[in-house]
Amino acid sequence: MSYAVQPSEVAAARERIEALRAEVARVYIGSPRVLEAMVVSLLARGHVLLEGVPGVAKTTLAKAFATALGCTVRRAQFTPDLLPADITGSYVLSPREGTFQLRGGPIFANVLLADEINRAPAKTQSALLEAMQERQVTIDGDRFDLPAPFLVLATQNPVDLEGTYALPEAQIDRFLVRIAVGYPSAKEEVLMLKTHAAAPPEVRPVLSAQDVLALQSIASRLHVEDDLYEYAAQLAAHTRTHAHVALGVSPRGTLALVQASKALAVVQGRAYTTPDDFQAMAPSVFAHRLVLSPDHEGDAKARDAVVADALAKVGYRRAVRAM
């Protein structure tokens, strides 16, 4: 049974979130918005796709974030010869007992680091679909629940196309947010050089699996006005009728926007959501879900332009309620 979130709960949650961000910031030096989006995705029970050129600390950020959560972490390096069973696991024969026993793959962890996810073929990428959506895997007809919480932190290089396999729309849609990790500013890069001149600092766990579940519970119970539900639906509907879009945001994307907006409100210390939350999260939640028309498919900024157009043309109106 759910109950309303109290301001004291949000205040306590924000303290834990700030401790998490401070710990990760000891290792990762870059835009604070990137880390904020990862925290939002964690609270919203979503998965993260980190996208950026090599050398911008995508893997470093993912490892530091996972370690600071204090949860079980497994890493999978995606390569062209990786098989689905290498991710989910398989039954192997035990010579001593003469029976088949399950040898679980790296997916049986609270946090799965999927490094360079677009270097594996589609059949291996598809091994994550059931896990990301239903928090379970099926191996030889047997269903196994994944530990809670469960989070996929995936990285990919958007520039290097040789030896890579583009993620299908069905899998892209299962990532709550896609975060562009760009180059650091000159000041940040100098600080990074000073910080990592000797041995880099080690990240310490500041949360636990139970702490994460508690934070997720708070975010899921946050109050959302009916007007904001309508606003989210109208933003998604606008993308479906845009002239430059062949396939707009799915209902899963609309739900993701609501979840992410609630999580952002918790991160910012509020027990309620506002239109600003929806507007802030729409680019990260919507843009990667759009399939553009052939005339605009090659334009890297076209997806962001569609979302910006939706935010500009779809206004938020608070309904007048009878007393």
Phi and psi in degrees as a GROMACS rama.xvg file:
@    title "Ramachandran Plot"
@    xaxis  label "Phi"
@    yaxis  label "Psi"
@TYPE xy
-88.1516  155.352  SER-2
-144.152  160.803  TYR-3
-63.1664  145.505  ALA-4
-78.3046  132.34  VAL-5
-92.0053  147.366  GLN-6
-55.006  -33.5846  PRO-7
-64.7319  -35.145  SER-8
-64.5653  -43.1966  GLU-9
-65.5589  -40.2649  VAL-10
-62.6135  -43.1705  ALA-11
-66.1031  -38.4289  ALA-12
-64.4961  -39.1298  ALA-13
-65.3827  -35.0162  ARG-14
-61.4965  -43.6681  GLU-15
-66.6779  -39.2014  ARG-16
-65.1558  -41.5603  ILE-17
-65.35  -35.6505  GLU-18
-64.8211  -39.686  ALA-19
-63.3569  -46.6982  LEU-20
-65.1525  -39.6244  ARG-21
-65.6838  -37.7204  ALA-22
-68.4548  -43.3851  GLU-23
-66.5944  -35.2852  VAL-24
-66.4152  -16.439  ALA-25
-67.2081  -25.351  ARG-26
-108.198  -44.8304  VAL-27
-94.1806  122.289  TYR-28
-115.528  110.467  ILE-29
-177.256  -161.11  GLY-30
-64.1222  127.491  SER-31
-65.517  -20.0257  PRO-32
-66.7099  -32.4805  ARG-33
-63.1952  -48.3181  VAL-34
-65.9929  -37.8399  LEU-35
-62.1921  -41.4495  GLU-36
-64.4638  -34.853  ALA-37
-68.1028  -40.634  MET-38
-64.9859  -41.6242  VAL-39
-59.3043  -45.5334  VAL-40
-63.1963  -39.2836  SER-41
-60.734  -48.2709  LEU-42
-66.8491  -28.7418  LEU-43
-87.82  6.93594  ALA-44
60.6295  34.9101  ARG-45
-109.571  171.004  GLY-46
-107.43  156.588  HIS-47
-120.711  134.332  VAL-48
-115.169  110.36  LEU-49
-91.9144  122.894  LEU-50
-122.359  127.832  GLU-51
-179.246  163.154  GLY-52
-69.0804  162.559  VAL-53
-61.5116  145.035  PRO-54
89.9238  7.64154  GLY-55
-101.487  16.2145  VAL-56
73.9147  32.5041  ALA-57
-63.4703  -49.9537  LYS-58
-68.058  -38.6091  THR-59
-59.7762  -43.8123  THR-60
-63.5665  -46.2175  LEU-61
-62.2851  -42.9275  ALA-62
-66.1185  -43.041  LYS-63
-64.1251  -42.6912  ALA-64
-63.029  -46.3472  PHE-65
-63.983  -41.4342  ALA-66
-65.0302  -41.1907  THR-67
-66.0171  -22.4384  ALA-68
-71.065  -20.5086  LEU-69
72.4672  22.1901  GLY-70
-105.959  170.887  CYS-71
-70.1973  136.449  THR-72
-130.082  132.942  VAL-73
-129.952  149.145  ARG-74
-121.781  139.3  ARG-75
-127.19  121.477  ALA-76
-88.7971  110.246  GLN-77
-77.8074  126.9  PHE-78
-135.338  163.87  THR-79
-60.8862  -24.4739  PRO-80
-97.5289  8.1853  ASP-81
-72.0107  134.982  LEU-82
-104.578  157.701  LEU-83
-55.9615  -38.275  PRO-84
-65.3628  -23.4671  ALA-85
-69.1708  -18.7343  ASP-86
-96.8165  -49.4373  ILE-87
-86.12  -28.9794  THR-88
101.635  176.935  GLY-89
-159.553  168.583  SER-90
-83.9554  133.778  TYR-91
-125.829  150.571  VAL-92
-80.2309  128.902  LEU-93
-93.2868  107.54  SER-94
-58.4915  -35.1029  PRO-95
-68.0855  -43.4826  ARG-96
-97.045  -15.1665  GLU-97
70.3037  24.216  GLY-98
-128.252  162.238  THR-99
-91.1336  131.368  PHE-100
-123.7  147.531  GLN-101
-76.4631  127.268  LEU-102
-108.856  99.9712  ARG-103
-66.8833  143.524  GLY-104
-85.292  -175.718  GLY-105
-64.7548  -12.2354  PRO-106
-70.9828  -16.347  ILE-107
-84.5372  69.5546  PHE-108
-153.153  163.488  ALA-109
-68.7747  -37.0746  ASN-110
-128.65  123.585  VAL-111
-107.757  119.442  LEU-112
-90.5544  107.236  LEU-113
-98.9692  92.661  ALA-114
-82.0773  129.189  ASP-115
52.6259  57.9057  GLU-116
-60.4436  -26.762  ILE-117
-83.5572  7.77504  ASN-118
-93.1814  -5.49364  ARG-119
-98.5093  148.612  ALA-120
-68.4441  169.623  PRO-121
-59.6093  -37.0768  ALA-122
-64.7498  -30.9849  LYS-123
-79.856  -40.3518  THR-124
-58.586  -37.4646  GLN-125
-67.3554  -16.7172  SER-126
-63.252  -19.6473  ALA-127
-89.5257  -14.2554  LEU-128
-60.5897  -52.2131  LEU-129
-63.405  -40.2171  GLU-130
-65.5014  -43.1485  ALA-131
-69.2229  -34.0065  MET-132
-89.307  -42.5959  GLN-133
-111.156  -1.04369  GLU-134
56.0563  41.1723  ARG-135
-153.363  162.756  GLN-136
-133.428  152.948  VAL-137
-117.286  121.861  THR-138
-123.54  115.845  ILE-139
51.2962  40.5663  ASP-140
86.2016  -7.7851  GLY-141
-99.0791  135.79  ASP-142
-97.0692  136.851  ARG-143
-131.206  128.767  PHE-144
-76.7622  143.4  ASP-145
-88.9969  154.916  LEU-146
-64.3697  152.224  PRO-147
-110.365  135.062  ALA-148
-75.3275  164.243  PRO-149
-131.607  127.363  PHE-150
-140.919  131.69  LEU-151
-103.249  121.908  VAL-152
-109.374  105.398  LEU-153
-110.121  147.283  ALA-154
-122.396  151.548  THR-155
-155.76  153.703  GLN-156
-100.611  117.163  ASN-157
-79.7937  -7.32905  PRO-158
-98.4109  -47.2826  VAL-159
-75.445  110.352  ASP-160
-99.6073  -17.7793  LEU-161
-72.7577  127.201  GLU-162
75.3894  20.4494  GLY-163
-120.373  161.493  THR-164
-129.195  117.348  TYR-165
-60.7301  138.283  ALA-166
-67.7487  133.034  LEU-167
-68.1434  159.028  PRO-168
-57.3038  -36.0695  GLU-169
-62.3378  -35.397  ALA-170
-81.4991  -39.6065  GLN-171
-55.4034  -39.0253  ILE-172
-67.3854  -18.4023  ASP-173
-87.9333  -6.95809  ARG-174
-87.7274  123.974  PHE-175
-60.8657  -45.7227  LEU-176
-135.614  149.109  VAL-177
-114.911  122.568  ARG-178
-111.298  123.727  ILE-179
-83.846  117.924  ALA-180
-99.284  105.175  VAL-181
-95.3781  -173.3  GLY-182
-69.919  146.505  TYR-183
-71.8928  160.226  PRO-184
-70.0191  167.151  SER-185
-59.4699  -40.922  ALA-186
-65.2954  -42.5605  LYS-187
-66.0579  -37.5161  GLU-188
-68.0251  -38.3635  GLU-189
-63.9343  -42.5181  VAL-190
-63.3074  -38.4462  LEU-191
-62.2253  -42.4693  MET-192
-62.4929  -40.6101  LEU-193
-68.2024  -41.865  LYS-194
-66.6967  -40.051  THR-195
-101.052  17.0795  HIS-196
-63.8215  -37.4374  ALA-197
-105.781  -143.579  ALA-198
-70.3628  128.956  ALA-199
-65.0152  147.802  PRO-200
-64.1874  150.504  PRO-201
-97.1103  139.566  GLU-202
-83.8479  137.197  VAL-203
-109.568  145.14  ARG-204
-64.8868  129.136  PRO-205
-116.906  -8.13098  VAL-206
-129.058  -178.027  LEU-207
-137.193  172.942  SER-208
-59.1487  -39.8456  ALA-209
-66.8103  -36.4406  GLN-210
-62.4814  -43.0845  ASP-211
-63.1259  -43.9737  VAL-212
-61.9946  -37.5519  LEU-213
-66.0174  -41.8993  ALA-214
-63.9037  -40.6899  LEU-215
-64.8958  -36.232  GLN-216
-64.3778  -41.3818  SER-217
-62.2433  -45.7698  ILE-218
-63.647  -39.1104  ALA-219
-68.5722  -27.0852  SER-220
-93.0467  2.86383  ARG-221
-65.666  146.628  LEU-222
-76.4383  137.021  HIS-223
-131.485  125.507  VAL-224
-68.093  149.353  GLU-225
-58.0367  -33.6219  ASP-226
-61.3514  -34.5112  ASP-227
-74.4303  -33.1431  LEU-228
-60.2401  -43.8059  TYR-229
-64.8229  -38.3829  GLU-230
-62.4745  -43.8663  TYR-231
-62.8049  -42.5729  ALA-232
-65.5677  -37.3992  ALA-233
-69.2304  -36.8218  GLN-234
-63.1395  -44.434  LEU-235
-65.2866  -41.6415  ALA-236
-62.1983  -34.6411  ALA-237
-62.9548  -38.5492  HIS-238
-67.9835  -26.7093  THR-239
-77.123  -18.0833  ARG-240
-111.461  6.42218  THR-241
-69.3705  141.988  HIS-242
-63.9244  -25.8418  ALA-243
-94.967  4.58495  HIS-244
-115.268  130.805  VAL-245
-90.4394  -33.5227  ALA-246
-140.81  114.91  LEU-247
-84.1506  -170.738  GLY-248
-67.5483  133.019  VAL-249
-80.3758  165.758  SER-250
-57.189  -30.4139  PRO-251
-61.8907  -36.108  ARG-252
-67.9895  -37.9411  GLY-253
-63.5297  -43.9558  THR-254
-62.52  -38.0656  LEU-255
-63.4122  -37.9184  ALA-256
-63.4522  -42.1563  LEU-257
-63.6922  -45.5624  VAL-258
-62.4889  -43.5331  GLN-259
-67.0604  -36.9712  ALA-260
-67.0907  -38.9055  SER-261
-64.4339  -42.0722  LYS-262
-65.0908  -39.0228  ALA-263
-62.5503  -38.6248  LEU-264
-61.0428  -40.6467  ALA-265
-64.7748  -43.6131  VAL-266
-58.5912  -35.5569  VAL-267
-90.2769  3.73412  GLN-268
84.3518  28.528  GLY-269
-118.107  148.039  ARG-270
-97.7901  19.8865  ALA-271
-153.462  159.152  TYR-272
-101.977  159.178  THR-273
-133.096  165.724  THR-274
-57.742  -31.2435  PRO-275
-61.2853  -33.8995  ASP-276
-63.2088  -44.9843  ASP-277
-65.9153  -40.5045  PHE-278
-68.6958  -34.6016  GLN-279
-70.6673  -35.3677  ALA-280
-91.0314  -18.5004  MET-281
-55.3479  -44.7533  ALA-282
-60.9902  -41.8631  PRO-283
-72.8724  -28.984  SER-284
-90.9757  -36.4413  VAL-285
-91.55  -41.8963  PHE-286
-56.8474  -44.9726  ALA-287
-73.2418  -11.6324  HIS-288
-87.69  -8.49563  ARG-289
-83.1352  136.95  LEU-290
-108.75  114.322  VAL-291
-81.9153  159.95  LEU-292
-67.7951  157.679  SER-293
-54.8997  -32.4477  PRO-294
-68.0945  -22.3154  ASP-295
-121.121  8.07994  HIS-296
-62.3792  -33.8317  GLU-297
-86.3621  -2.58678  GLY-298
-84.4441  112.014  ASP-299
-64.7552  -28.125  ALA-300
-98.671  0.900718  LYS-301
-66.7018  -37.0801  ALA-302
-63.1611  -44.6118  ARG-303
-62.5906  -34.9471  ASP-304
-66.6361  -36.3267  ALA-305
-65.0263  -44.7922  VAL-306
-65.0909  -40.9489  VAL-307
-62.1118  -37.7838  ALA-308
-65.2246  -40.4581  ASP-309
-63.8598  -43.1865  ALA-310
-65.4737  -31.8272  LEU-311
-77.6447  -33.552  ALA-312
-98.9195  -21.5466  LYS-313
-97.3399  111.263  VAL-314
-92.322  152.531  GLY-315
-95.28  126.897  TYR-316
-126.808  123.254  ARG-317
-81.0895  125.712  ARG-318
-68.9872  147.899  ALA-319
-88.306  121.66  VAL-320
-104.739  140.468  ARG-321
-69.1642  140.797  ALA-322
